[in-house]
């Protein structure tokens, strides 16, 4: 039974991350002119990946103190942590209320 519940949690997490990434991509794509697409990748998406917990877990930012809370302004932080939770549940990750609250907030903002 526990395995079945875990499967649904993974499915919901992946679906919400997919919806959020699609909504974010559509938001950026409709607000940026095609001639600035190269600039979009250099100025927006590159730093988002670097500061979006894609390469390191949220728990590793504890050494930064209060600065780590600036990373919560990045929707990729919540998507990375949600996928990390789905794929490696035993690893340290963000608290679930903060994680799902951030996903819901950004999904509501961009959708």
C-alpha angles and dihedrals in degrees: 000000000000090000091053092051090048090052092055091047090053092047093050092046093051092046093051091047090050092050091048094049091048092048091047092049092049091048092052093041094053096044099047122068115236093244089062096051093106090051089049091059094046099043105030114020098039096055090040090060093045094049097034101084090251092130100034137026124258091245090063089065092067089097090064093064116203092355090077090070089067086068088067088074088070116083090205089067091065094043092050093048092046092052090045089053091049096047102035109024093171094060122091113268142163119293110275098237091052092044098050092037090056092047091050093046095051093041089054091046097051101032 
